[in-house]
Amino acid sequence: MRLYWDTNTFIRMVETGDIVGQQLGRLLTRALDGRASIVTSELTLAELLVEPLRRQDDELLDAYRDLFTAASRIDIAVVDRPVPLATAQIRADHAPTKLPDAIHVATAELAACTHFVSADRRLPPRPLLRRVSLDVESLTILAEDEY
């Protein structure tokens, strides 16, 4: 199982500590154990760091930087030429899709992800990418699908 996590997924896991954040932490542990793959985009890093930088929250900055260290099992996909080309097609097919959302979806597809884990309900439907909401039921089903 290859999971794409967008920015709001990481924020939920790191910053909330609620039951959904805990479930995401368990999925991350599975990835660290090699039982799942988690992919995200370089764009995620740029989006994640804005608020901690603005607030000068060094603790949160360190938490995010540690999450994406070289030892991490999170694959960070490069935003290279195929990504903007696929992004343009997604936006052409689904006009209301915002640019960052289309970049995330294009990156997930190009990285051959099977699932897109996000709280964003406005994502365009994609035939080869199953959207997983950030709620207890959806994450429980996802965890059960893994076995």
Secondary structure, 3 states (H helix, E strand, C coil): CEEEECHHHHHHHHHCCCHHHHHHHHHHHHHHCCCCEEEEEHHHHHHHHHHHHHCCCHHHHHHHHHHCCCCCCEEEECCCCHHHHHHHHHHHHCCCCCHHHHHHHHHHHHCCCCEEECCCCCCCCECCEEEECCCHHHHHHHHHHCC
